Amino acid sequence: MPYMLEGAKLIGAGCATIALAGAGAGIGIVFGSLINSVARNPSLTKQLFGYAILGFALTEAIALFALMMAFLILFVF
């Protein structure tokens, strides 16, 4: 019976880490959009870069929350 619980914890942690792939795609979209925007209007580079860093930070926060949930499933429950 404890082996089933350990297996369920591993499956749950694996499912929780799927969000990391989405965060990676989100970061790629943020910086891809930055490159596209700077190519269209180079005079707004500084302002657009600030927005891109904000988007990166928010996307990375979601990834860290997902990683935290995976660790909670593995080591707390």
PDB file with SEQRES, HELIX, SHEET and CRYST1 records, atoms N, CA, C and O in Angstrom:
SEQRES   1 A   77  MET PRO TYR MET LEU GLU GLY ALA LYS LEU ILE GLY ALA          
SEQRES   2 A   77  GLY CYS ALA THR ILE ALA LEU ALA GLY ALA GLY ALA GLY          
SEQRES   3 A   77  ILE GLY ILE VAL PHE GLY SER LEU ILE ASN SER VAL ALA          
SEQRES   4 A   77  ARG ASN PRO SER LEU THR LYS GLN LEU PHE GLY TYR ALA          
SEQRES   5 A   77  ILE LEU GLY PHE ALA LEU THR GLU ALA ILE ALA LEU PHE          
SEQRES   6 A   77  ALA LEU MET MET ALA PHE LEU ILE LEU PHE VAL PHE              
HELIX    1 AA1 PRO A    2  ALA A   16  1                                  15    
HELIX    2 AA2 ILE A   18  ARG A   40  1                                  23    
HELIX    3 AA3 PRO A   42  LEU A   44  5                                   3    
HELIX    4 AA4 THR A   45  PHE A   75  1                                  31    
CRYST1    1.000    1.000    1.000  90.00  90.00  90.00 P 1           1          
ATOM      1  N   MET A   1       0.806  -1.209   0.000  1.00  0.00           N  
ATOM      2  CA  MET A   1       0.000   0.000   0.000  1.00  0.00           C  
ATOM      3  C   MET A   1       0.850   1.275   0.000  1.00  0.00           C  
ATOM      4  O   MET A   1       0.489   2.225  -0.694  1.00  0.00           O  
ATOM      5  N   PRO A   2       1.970   1.342   0.750  1.00  0.00           N  
ATOM      6  CA  PRO A   2       2.775   2.575   0.694  1.00  0.00           C  
ATOM      7  C   PRO A   2       3.375   2.808  -0.687  1.00  0.00           C  
ATOM      8  O   PRO A   2       3.658   3.948  -1.057  1.00  0.00           O  
ATOM      9  N   TYR A   3       3.573   1.724  -1.459  1.00  0.00           N  
ATOM     10  CA  TYR A   3       4.141   1.901  -2.790  1.00  0.00           C  
ATOM     11  C   TYR A   3       3.157   2.601  -3.721  1.00  0.00           C  
ATOM     12  O   TYR A   3       3.556   3.362  -4.603  1.00  0.00           O  
ATOM     13  N   MET A   4       1.871   2.338  -3.518  1.00  0.00           N  
ATOM     14  CA  MET A   4       0.854   3.024  -4.329  1.00  0.00           C  
ATOM     15  C   MET A   4       0.842   4.521  -4.015  1.00  0.00           C  
ATOM     16  O   MET A   4       0.701   5.351  -4.912  1.00  0.00           O  
ATOM     17  N   LEU A   5       0.990   4.847  -2.754  1.00  0.00           N  
ATOM     18  CA  LEU A   5       1.014   6.255  -2.361  1.00  0.00           C  
ATOM     19  C   LEU A   5       2.242   6.954  -2.942  1.00  0.00           C  
ATOM     20  O   LEU A   5       2.151   8.085  -3.421  1.00  0.00           O  
ATOM     21  N   GLU A   6       3.363   6.292  -2.898  1.00  0.00           N  
ATOM     22  CA  GLU A   6       4.586   6.877  -3.468  1.00  0.00           C  
ATOM     23  C   GLU A   6       4.443   7.054  -4.978  1.00  0.00           C  
ATOM     24  O   GLU A   6       4.864   8.072  -5.528  1.00  0.00           O  
ATOM     25  N   GLY A   7       3.857   6.076  -5.641  1.00  0.00           N  
ATOM     26  CA  GLY A   7       3.632   6.199  -7.085  1.00  0.00           C  
ATOM     27  C   GLY A   7       2.681   7.329  -7.418  1.00  0.00           C  
ATOM     28  O   GLY A   7       2.890   8.058  -8.388  1.00  0.00           O  
ATOM     29  N   ALA A   8       1.628   7.479  -6.611  1.00  0.00           N  
ATOM     30  CA  ALA A   8       0.670   8.561  -6.847  1.00  0.00           C  
ATOM     31  C   ALA A   8       1.328   9.926  -6.631  1.00  0.00           C  
ATOM     32  O   ALA A   8       1.029  10.881  -7.348  1.00  0.00           O  
ATOM     33  N   LYS A   9       2.218  10.018  -5.647  1.00  0.00           N  
ATOM     34  CA  LYS A   9       2.931  11.271  -5.416  1.00  0.00           C  
ATOM     35  C   LYS A   9       3.819  11.614  -6.612  1.00  0.00           C  
ATOM     36  O   LYS A   9       3.884  12.770  -7.030  1.00  0.00           O  
ATOM     37  N   LEU A  10       4.490  10.625  -7.151  1.00  0.00           N  
ATOM     38  CA  LEU A  10       5.360  10.876  -8.300  1.00  0.00           C  
ATOM     39  C   LEU A  10       4.555  11.286  -9.532  1.00  0.00           C  
ATOM     40  O   LEU A  10       4.964  12.175 -10.280  1.00  0.00           O  
ATOM     41  N   ILE A  11       3.415  10.637  -9.739  1.00  0.00           N  
ATOM     42  CA  ILE A  11       2.564  11.007 -10.870  1.00  0.00           C  
ATOM     43  C   ILE A  11       2.028  12.424 -10.686  1.00  0.00           C  
ATOM     44  O   ILE A  11       2.000  13.206 -11.636  1.00  0.00           O  
ATOM     45  N   GLY A  12       1.603  12.756  -9.468  1.00  0.00           N  
ATOM     46  CA  GLY A  12       1.095  14.101  -9.202  1.00  0.00           C  
ATOM     47  C   GLY A  12       2.158  15.165  -9.394  1.00  0.00           C  
ATOM     48  O   GLY A  12       1.879  16.231  -9.941  1.00  0.00           O  
ATOM     49  N   ALA A  13       3.377  14.886  -8.948  1.00  0.00           N  
ATOM     50  CA  ALA A  13       4.464  15.854  -9.135  1.00  0.00           C  
ATOM     51  C   ALA A  13       4.799  16.004 -10.618  1.00  0.00           C  
ATOM     52  O   ALA A  13       5.099  17.103 -11.083  1.00  0.00           O  
ATOM     53  N   GLY A  14       4.748  14.913 -11.344  1.00  0.00           N  
ATOM     54  CA  GLY A  14       4.989  14.997 -12.790  1.00  0.00           C  
ATOM     55  C   GLY A  14       3.935  15.818 -13.496  1.00  0.00           C  
ATOM     56  O   GLY A  14       4.251  16.605 -14.388  1.00  0.00           O  
ATOM     57  N   CYS A  15       2.680  15.640 -13.103  1.00  0.00           N  
ATOM     58  CA  CYS A  15       1.600  16.441 -13.698  1.00  0.00           C  
ATOM     59  C   CYS A  15       1.740  17.913 -13.335  1.00  0.00           C  
ATOM     60  O   CYS A  15       1.409  18.784 -14.140  1.00  0.00           O  
ATOM     61  N   ALA A  16       2.224  18.196 -12.140  1.00  0.00           N  
ATOM     62  CA  ALA A  16       2.391  19.594 -11.726  1.00  0.00           C  
ATOM     63  C   ALA A  16       3.506  20.278 -12.509  1.00  0.00           C  
ATOM     64  O   ALA A  16       3.472  21.495 -12.686  1.00  0.00           O  
ATOM     65  N   THR A  17       4.480  19.526 -12.976  1.00  0.00           N  
ATOM     66  CA  THR A  17       5.589  20.143 -13.706  1.00  0.00           C  
ATOM     67  C   THR A  17       5.258  20.382 -15.174  1.00  0.00           C  
ATOM     68  O   THR A  17       6.068  20.968 -15.893  1.00  0.00           O  
ATOM     69  N   ILE A  18       4.089  19.945 -15.638  1.00  0.00           N  
ATOM     70  CA  ILE A  18       3.700  20.229 -17.019  1.00  0.00           C  
ATOM     71  C   ILE A  18       3.591  21.738 -17.234  1.00  0.00           C  
ATOM     72  O   ILE A  18       3.825  22.231 -18.337  1.00  0.00           O  
ATOM     73  N   ALA A  19       3.235  22.464 -16.181  1.00  0.00           N  
ATOM     74  CA  ALA A  19       3.112  23.920 -16.297  1.00  0.00           C  
ATOM     75  C   ALA A  19       4.450  24.569 -16.647  1.00  0.00           C  
ATOM     76  O   ALA A  19       4.466  25.675 -17.186  1.00  0.00           O  
ATOM     77  N   LEU A  20       5.555  23.917 -16.357  1.00  0.00           N  
ATOM     78  CA  LEU A  20       6.866  24.495 -16.684  1.00  0.00           C  
ATOM     79  C   LEU A  20       7.058  24.591 -18.194  1.00  0.00           C  
ATOM     80  O   LEU A  20       7.719  25.511 -18.677  1.00  0.00           O  
ATOM     81  N   ALA A  21       6.490  23.655 -18.936  1.00  0.00           N  
ATOM     82  CA  ALA A  21       6.578  23.728 -20.399  1.00  0.00           C  
ATOM     83  C   ALA A  21       5.793  24.934 -20.906  1.00  0.00           C  
ATOM     84  O   ALA A  21       6.235  25.626 -21.823  1.00  0.00           O  
ATOM     85  N   GLY A  22       4.630  25.184 -20.309  1.00  0.00           N  
ATOM     86  CA  GLY A  22       3.852  26.352 -20.693  1.00  0.00           C  
ATOM     87  C   GLY A  22       4.561  27.647 -20.363  1.00  0.00           C  
ATOM     88  O   GLY A  22       4.479  28.621 -21.112  1.00  0.00           O  
ATOM     89  N   ALA A  23       5.255  27.656 -19.242  1.00  0.00           N  
ATOM     90  CA  ALA A  23       6.014  28.863 -18.877  1.00  0.00           C  
ATOM     91  C   ALA A  23       7.161  29.089 -19.848  1.00  0.00           C  
ATOM     92  O   ALA A  23       7.452  30.229 -20.212  1.00  0.00           O  
ATOM     93  N   GLY A  24       7.805  28.030 -20.265  1.00  0.00           N  
ATOM     94  CA  GLY A  24       8.875  28.168 -21.255  1.00  0.00           C  
ATOM     95  C   GLY A  24       8.354  28.708 -22.574  1.00  0.00           C  
ATOM     96  O   GLY A  24       8.991  29.557 -23.198  1.00  0.00           O  
ATOM     97  N   ALA A  25       7.198  28.221 -23.000  1.00  0.00           N  
ATOM     98  CA  ALA A  25       6.588  28.741 -24.230  1.00  0.00           C  
ATOM     99  C   ALA A  25       6.187  30.204 -24.049  1.00  0.00           C  
ATOM    100  O   ALA A  25       6.343  31.008 -24.968  1.00  0.00           O  
ATOM    101  N   GLY A  26       5.675  30.550 -22.876  1.00  0.00           N  
ATOM    102  CA  GLY A  26       5.279  31.932 -22.614  1.00  0.00           C  
ATOM    103  C   GLY A  26       6.454  32.885 -22.659  1.00  0.00           C  
ATOM    104  O   GLY A  26       6.344  33.990 -23.191  1.00  0.00           O  
ATOM    105  N   ILE A  27       7.582  32.463 -22.102  1.00  0.00           N  
ATOM    106  CA  ILE A  27       8.783  33.309 -22.137  1.00  0.00           C  
ATOM    107  C   ILE A  27       9.255  33.491 -23.575  1.00  0.00           C  
ATOM    108  O   ILE A  27       9.675  34.581 -23.963  1.00  0.00           O  
ATOM    109  N   GLY A  28       9.187  32.432 -24.356  1.00  0.00           N  
ATOM    110  CA  GLY A  28       9.558  32.543 -25.769  1.00  0.00           C  
ATOM    111  C   GLY A  28       8.653  33.498 -26.520  1.00  0.00           C  
ATOM    112  O   GLY A  28       9.116  34.261 -27.367  1.00  0.00           O  
ATOM    113  N   ILE A  29       7.369  33.461 -26.216  1.00  0.00           N  
ATOM    114  CA  ILE A  29       6.419  34.369 -26.872  1.00  0.00           C  
ATOM    115  C   ILE A  29       6.699  35.814 -26.472  1.00  0.00           C  
ATOM    116  O   ILE A  29       6.643  36.715 -27.309  1.00  0.00           O  
ATOM    117  N   VAL A  30       7.004  36.035 -25.180  1.00  0.00           N  
ATOM    118  CA  VAL A  30       7.269  37.406 -24.711  1.00  0.00           C  
ATOM    119  C   VAL A  30       8.472  37.999 -25.447  1.00  0.00           C  
ATOM    120  O   VAL A  30       8.397  39.121 -25.949  1.00  0.00           O  
ATOM    121  N   PHE A  31       9.564  37.265 -25.515  1.00  0.00           N  
ATOM    122  CA  PHE A  31      10.758  37.833 -26.141  1.00  0.00           C  
ATOM    123  C   PHE A  31      10.669  37.819 -27.663  1.00  0.00           C  
ATOM    124  O   PHE A  31      11.275  38.663 -28.323  1.00  0.00           O  
ATOM    125  N   GLY A  32       9.926  36.876 -28.223  1.00  0.00           N  
ATOM    126  CA  GLY A  32       9.684  36.915 -29.667  1.00  0.00           C  
ATOM    127  C   GLY A  32       8.876  38.143 -30.051  1.00  0.00           C  
ATOM    128  O   GLY A  32       9.138  38.773 -31.075  1.00  0.00           O  
ATOM    129  N   SER A  33       7.895  38.477 -29.226  1.00  0.00           N  
ATOM    130  CA  SER A  33       7.099  39.681 -29.471  1.00  0.00           C  
ATOM    131  C   SER A  33       7.943  40.941 -29.286  1.00  0.00           C  
ATOM    132  O   SER A  33       7.746  41.933 -29.988  1.00  0.00           O  
ATOM    133  N   LEU A  34       8.874  40.900 -28.348  1.00  0.00           N  
ATOM    134  CA  LEU A  34       9.783  42.043 -28.166  1.00  0.00           C  
ATOM    135  C   LEU A  34      10.613  42.268 -29.425  1.00  0.00           C  
ATOM    136  O   LEU A  34      10.743  43.401 -29.886  1.00  0.00           O  
ATOM    137  N   ILE A  35      11.163  41.218 -29.973  1.00  0.00           N  
ATOM    138  CA  ILE A  35      11.979  41.350 -31.188  1.00  0.00           C  
ATOM    139  C   ILE A  35      11.138  41.882 -32.344  1.00  0.00           C  
ATOM    140  O   ILE A  35      11.583  42.741 -33.105  1.00  0.00           O  
ATOM    141  N   ASN A  36       9.924  41.366 -32.467  1.00  0.00           N  
ATOM    142  CA  ASN A  36       9.025  41.818 -33.524  1.00  0.00           C  
ATOM    143  C   ASN A  36       8.675  43.301 -33.347  1.00  0.00           C  
ATOM    144  O   ASN A  36       8.661  44.062 -34.314  1.00  0.00           O  
ATOM    145  N   SER A  37       8.396  43.695 -32.121  1.00  0.00           N  
ATOM    146  CA  SER A  37       8.003  45.087 -31.857  1.00  0.00           C  
ATOM    147  C   SER A  37       9.157  46.060 -32.078  1.00  0.00           C  
ATOM    148  O   SER A  37       8.960  47.149 -32.616  1.00  0.00           O  
ATOM    149  N   VAL A  38      10.348  45.671 -31.668  1.00  0.00           N  
ATOM    150  CA  VAL A  38      11.517  46.547 -31.864  1.00  0.00           C  
ATOM    151  C   VAL A  38      11.850  46.650 -33.350  1.00  0.00           C  
ATOM    152  O   VAL A  38      12.308  47.696 -33.812  1.00  0.00           O  
ATOM    153  N   ALA A  39      11.624  45.580 -34.096  1.00  0.00           N  
ATOM    154  CA  ALA A  39      11.875  45.641 -35.536  1.00  0.00           C  
ATOM    155  C   ALA A  39      10.893  46.595 -36.214  1.00  0.00           C  
ATOM    156  O   ALA A  39      11.238  47.241 -37.203  1.00  0.00           O  
ATOM    157  N   ARG A  40       9.683  46.686 -35.691  1.00  0.00           N  
ATOM    158  CA  ARG A  40       8.684  47.584 -36.275  1.00  0.00           C  
ATOM    159  C   ARG A  40       8.912  49.044 -35.869  1.00  0.00           C  
ATOM    160  O   ARG A  40       8.727  49.951 -36.681  1.00  0.00           O  
ATOM    161  N   ASN A  41       9.313  49.268 -34.613  1.00  0.00           N  
ATOM    162  CA  ASN A  41       9.476  50.641 -34.124  1.00  0.00           C  
ATOM    163  C   ASN A  41      10.683  50.714 -33.181  1.00  0.00           C  
ATOM    164  O   ASN A  41      10.528  50.596 -31.965  1.00  0.00           O  
ATOM    165  N   PRO A  42      11.876  50.907 -33.735  1.00  0.00           N  
ATOM    166  CA  PRO A  42      13.090  50.908 -32.902  1.00  0.00           C  
ATOM    167  C   PRO A  42      13.160  52.050 -31.877  1.00  0.00           C  
ATOM    168  O   PRO A  42      13.917  51.957 -30.911  1.00  0.00           O  
ATOM    169  N   SER A  43      12.397  53.104 -32.070  1.00  0.00           N  
ATOM    170  CA  SER A  43      12.480  54.229 -31.145  1.00  0.00           C  
ATOM    171  C   SER A  43      11.845  53.911 -29.787  1.00  0.00           C  
ATOM    172  O   SER A  43      12.090  54.630 -28.818  1.00  0.00           O  
ATOM    173  N   LEU A  44      11.052  52.872 -29.698  1.00  0.00           N  
ATOM    174  CA  LEU A  44      10.413  52.489 -28.434  1.00  0.00           C  
ATOM    175  C   LEU A  44      11.134  51.340 -27.723  1.00  0.00           C  
ATOM    176  O   LEU A  44      10.535  50.649 -26.900  1.00  0.00           O  
ATOM    177  N   THR A  45      12.388  51.138 -28.031  1.00  0.00           N  
ATOM    178  CA  THR A  45      13.116  49.981 -27.500  1.00  0.00           C  
ATOM    179  C   THR A  45      13.134  49.947 -25.976  1.00  0.00           C  
ATOM    180  O   THR A  45      12.877  48.903 -25.377  1.00  0.00           O  
ATOM    181  N   LYS A  46      13.435  51.075 -25.345  1.00  0.00           N  
ATOM    182  CA  LYS A  46      13.540  51.084 -23.877  1.00  0.00           C  
ATOM    183  C   LYS A  46      12.199  50.775 -23.218  1.00  0.00           C  
ATOM    184  O   LYS A  46      12.144  49.991 -22.270  1.00  0.00           O  
ATOM    185  N   GLN A  47      11.130  51.375 -23.702  1.00  0.00           N  
ATOM    186  CA  GLN A  47       9.811  51.139 -23.118  1.00  0.00           C  
ATOM    187  C   GLN A  47       9.365  49.697 -23.351  1.00  0.00           C  
ATOM    188  O   GLN A  47       8.827  49.060 -22.445  1.00  0.00           O  
ATOM    189  N   LEU A  48       9.586  49.188 -24.546  1.00  0.00           N  
ATOM    190  CA  LEU A  48       9.191  47.813 -24.848  1.00  0.00           C  
ATOM    191  C   LEU A  48      10.005  46.808 -24.038  1.00  0.00           C  
ATOM    192  O   LEU A  48       9.488  45.769 -23.628  1.00  0.00           O  
ATOM    193  N   PHE A  49      11.278  47.122 -23.811  1.00  0.00           N  
ATOM    194  CA  PHE A  49      12.102  46.209 -23.024  1.00  0.00           C  
ATOM    195  C   PHE A  49      11.600  46.131 -21.579  1.00  0.00           C  
ATOM    196  O   PHE A  49      11.614  45.059 -20.974  1.00  0.00           O  
ATOM    197  N   GLY A  50      11.160  47.257 -21.030  1.00  0.00           N  
ATOM    198  CA  GLY A  50      10.575  47.241 -19.686  1.00  0.00           C  
ATOM    199  C   GLY A  50       9.337  46.377 -19.622  1.00  0.00           C  
ATOM    200  O   GLY A  50       9.149  45.630 -18.661  1.00  0.00           O  
ATOM    201  N   TYR A  51       8.483  46.469 -20.636  1.00  0.00           N  
ATOM    202  CA  TYR A  51       7.289  45.622 -20.681  1.00  0.00           C  
ATOM    203  C   TYR A  51       7.664  44.141 -20.821  1.00  0.00           C  
ATOM    204  O   TYR A  51       7.030  43.269 -20.226  1.00  0.00           O  
ATOM    205  N   ALA A  52       8.699  43.878 -21.613  1.00  0.00           N  
ATOM    206  CA  ALA A  52       9.125  42.489 -21.810  1.00  0.00           C  
ATOM    207  C   ALA A  52       9.672  41.901 -20.511  1.00  0.00           C  
ATOM    208  O   ALA A  52       9.405  40.738 -20.205  1.00  0.00           O  
ATOM    209  N   ILE A  53      10.424  42.673 -19.750  1.00  0.00           N  
ATOM    210  CA  ILE A  53      10.951  42.187 -18.479  1.00  0.00           C  
ATOM    211  C   ILE A  53       9.815  41.930 -17.498  1.00  0.00           C  
ATOM    212  O   ILE A  53       9.861  40.962 -16.739  1.00  0.00           O  
ATOM    213  N   LEU A  54       8.799  42.784 -17.507  1.00  0.00           N  
ATOM    214  CA  LEU A  54       7.632  42.567 -16.659  1.00  0.00           C  
ATOM    215  C   LEU A  54       6.907  41.283 -17.059  1.00  0.00           C  
ATOM    216  O   LEU A  54       6.518  40.498 -16.194  1.00  0.00           O  
ATOM    217  N   GLY A  55       6.725  41.067 -18.344  1.00  0.00           N  
ATOM    218  CA  GLY A  55       6.103  39.835 -18.823  1.00  0.00           C  
ATOM    219  C   GLY A  55       6.922  38.603 -18.470  1.00  0.00           C  
ATOM    220  O   GLY A  55       6.375  37.563 -18.102  1.00  0.00           O  
ATOM    221  N   PHE A  56       8.240  38.733 -18.586  1.00  0.00           N  
ATOM    222  CA  PHE A  56       9.121  37.623 -18.210  1.00  0.00           C  
ATOM    223  C   PHE A  56       8.986  37.304 -16.725  1.00  0.00           C  
ATOM    224  O   PHE A  56       8.904  36.137 -16.343  1.00  0.00           O  
ATOM    225  N   ALA A  57       8.963  38.337 -15.892  1.00  0.00           N  
ATOM    226  CA  ALA A  57       8.887  38.126 -14.447  1.00  0.00           C  
ATOM    227  C   ALA A  57       7.573  37.459 -14.060  1.00  0.00           C  
ATOM    228  O   ALA A  57       7.562  36.549 -13.231  1.00  0.00           O  
ATOM    229  N   LEU A  58       6.475  37.898 -14.646  1.00  0.00           N  
ATOM    230  CA  LEU A  58       5.184  37.294 -14.319  1.00  0.00           C  
ATOM    231  C   LEU A  58       5.095  35.848 -14.801  1.00  0.00           C  
ATOM    232  O   LEU A  58       4.550  34.988 -14.109  1.00  0.00           O  
ATOM    233  N   THR A  59       5.634  35.586 -15.990  1.00  0.00           N  
ATOM    234  CA  THR A  59       5.625  34.218 -16.511  1.00  0.00           C  
ATOM    235  C   THR A  59       6.519  33.315 -15.675  1.00  0.00           C  
ATOM    236  O   THR A  59       6.166  32.167 -15.404  1.00  0.00           O  
ATOM    237  N   GLU A  60       7.656  33.820 -15.272  1.00  0.00           N  
ATOM    238  CA  GLU A  60       8.572  33.034 -14.442  1.00  0.00           C  
ATOM    239  C   GLU A  60       7.977  32.783 -13.061  1.00  0.00           C  
ATOM    240  O   GLU A  60       8.233  31.736 -12.466  1.00  0.00           O  
ATOM    241  N   ALA A  61       7.195  33.712 -12.546  1.00  0.00           N  
ATOM    242  CA  ALA A  61       6.534  33.502 -11.255  1.00  0.00           C  
ATOM    243  C   ALA A  61       5.565  32.326 -11.334  1.00  0.00           C  
ATOM    244  O   ALA A  61       5.480  31.526 -10.402  1.00  0.00           O  
ATOM    245  N   ILE A  62       4.842  32.220 -12.429  1.00  0.00           N  
ATOM    246  CA  ILE A  62       3.933  31.082 -12.606  1.00  0.00           C  
ATOM    247  C   ILE A  62       4.730  29.777 -12.634  1.00  0.00           C  
ATOM    248  O   ILE A  62       4.302  28.772 -12.066  1.00  0.00           O  
ATOM    249  N   ALA A  63       5.882  29.793 -13.293  1.00  0.00           N  
ATOM    250  CA  ALA A  63       6.715  28.589 -13.339  1.00  0.00           C  
ATOM    251  C   ALA A  63       7.218  28.217 -11.946  1.00  0.00           C  
ATOM    252  O   ALA A  63       7.257  27.039 -11.593  1.00  0.00           O  
ATOM    253  N   LEU A  64       7.597  29.208 -11.163  1.00  0.00           N  
ATOM    254  CA  LEU A  64       8.078  28.921  -9.810  1.00  0.00           C  
ATOM    255  C   LEU A  64       6.958  28.402  -8.917  1.00  0.00           C  
ATOM    256  O   LEU A  64       7.192  27.547  -8.062  1.00  0.00           O  
ATOM    257  N   PHE A  65       5.731  28.917  -9.111  1.00  0.00           N  
ATOM    258  CA  PHE A  65       4.594  28.386  -8.354  1.00  0.00           C  
ATOM    259  C   PHE A  65       4.342  26.928  -8.715  1.00  0.00           C  
ATOM    260  O   PHE A  65       4.055  26.114  -7.837  1.00  0.00           O  
ATOM    261  N   ALA A  66       4.447  26.590  -9.996  1.00  0.00           N  
ATOM    262  CA  ALA A  66       4.241  25.206 -10.424  1.00  0.00           C  
ATOM    263  C   ALA A  66       5.323  24.296  -9.838  1.00  0.00           C  
ATOM    264  O   ALA A  66       5.030  23.187  -9.390  1.00  0.00           O  
ATOM    265  N   LEU A  67       6.554  24.760  -9.841  1.00  0.00           N  
ATOM    266  CA  LEU A  67       7.645  23.970  -9.271  1.00  0.00           C  
ATOM    267  C   LEU A  67       7.465  23.795  -7.768  1.00  0.00           C  
ATOM    268  O   LEU A  67       7.748  22.730  -7.219  1.00  0.00           O  
ATOM    269  N   MET A  68       6.993  24.852  -7.108  1.00  0.00           N  
ATOM    270  CA  MET A  68       6.727  24.775  -5.672  1.00  0.00           C  
ATOM    271  C   MET A  68       5.637  23.737  -5.387  1.00  0.00           C  
ATOM    272  O   MET A  68       5.744  22.974  -4.427  1.00  0.00           O  
ATOM    273  N   MET A  69       4.605  23.708  -6.206  1.00  0.00           N  
ATOM    274  CA  MET A  69       3.534  22.724  -6.011  1.00  0.00           C  
ATOM    275  C   MET A  69       4.065  21.305  -6.201  1.00  0.00           C  
ATOM    276  O   MET A  69       3.676  20.395  -5.468  1.00  0.00           O  
ATOM    277  N   ALA A  70       4.935  21.115  -7.162  1.00  0.00           N  
ATOM    278  CA  ALA A  70       5.512  19.787  -7.364  1.00  0.00           C  
ATOM    279  C   ALA A  70       6.331  19.357  -6.149  1.00  0.00           C  
ATOM    280  O   ALA A  70       6.246  18.206  -5.722  1.00  0.00           O  
ATOM    281  N   PHE A  71       7.114  20.262  -5.599  1.00  0.00           N  
ATOM    282  CA  PHE A  71       7.891  19.922  -4.406  1.00  0.00           C  
ATOM    283  C   PHE A  71       7.001  19.686  -3.191  1.00  0.00           C  
ATOM    284  O   PHE A  71       7.293  18.823  -2.363  1.00  0.00           O  
ATOM    285  N   LEU A  72       5.919  20.452  -3.083  1.00  0.00           N  
ATOM    286  CA  LEU A  72       4.989  20.221  -1.980  1.00  0.00           C  
ATOM    287  C   LEU A  72       4.353  18.842  -2.082  1.00  0.00           C  
ATOM    288  O   LEU A  72       4.204  18.145  -1.078  1.00  0.00           O  
ATOM    289  N   ILE A  73       3.981  18.451  -3.290  1.00  0.00           N  
ATOM    290  CA  ILE A  73       3.380  17.124  -3.462  1.00  0.00           C  
ATOM    291  C   ILE A  73       4.384  16.038  -3.110  1.00  0.00           C  
ATOM    292  O   ILE A  73       4.027  15.037  -2.489  1.00  0.00           O  
ATOM    293  N   LEU A  74       5.636  16.229  -3.504  1.00  0.00           N  
ATOM    294  CA  LEU A  74       6.647  15.192  -3.265  1.00  0.00           C  
ATOM    295  C   LEU A  74       7.050  15.075  -1.801  1.00  0.00           C  
ATOM    296  O   LEU A  74       7.153  13.970  -1.269  1.00  0.00           O  
ATOM    297  N   PHE A  75       7.277  16.206  -1.152  1.00  0.00           N  
ATOM    298  CA  PHE A  75       7.933  16.152   0.145  1.00  0.00           C  
ATOM    299  C   PHE A  75       7.040  16.460   1.338  1.00  0.00           C  
ATOM    300  O   PHE A  75       7.457  16.225   2.472  1.00  0.00           O  
ATOM    301  N   VAL A  76       5.840  16.970   1.136  1.00  0.00           N  
ATOM    302  CA  VAL A  76       4.989  17.321   2.267  1.00  0.00           C  
ATOM    303  C   VAL A  76       3.883  16.303   2.486  1.00  0.00           C  
ATOM    304  O   VAL A  76       3.646  15.860   3.610  1.00  0.00           O  
ATOM    305  N   PHE A  77       3.210  15.935   1.404  1.00  0.00           N  
ATOM    306  CA  PHE A  77       2.075  15.021   1.542  1.00  0.00           C  
ATOM    307  C   PHE A  77       2.513  13.580   1.560  1.00  0.00           C  
ATOM    308  O   PHE A  77       1.678  12.682   1.671  1.00  0.00           O  
TER     309      PHE A  77                                                      
END                                                                             
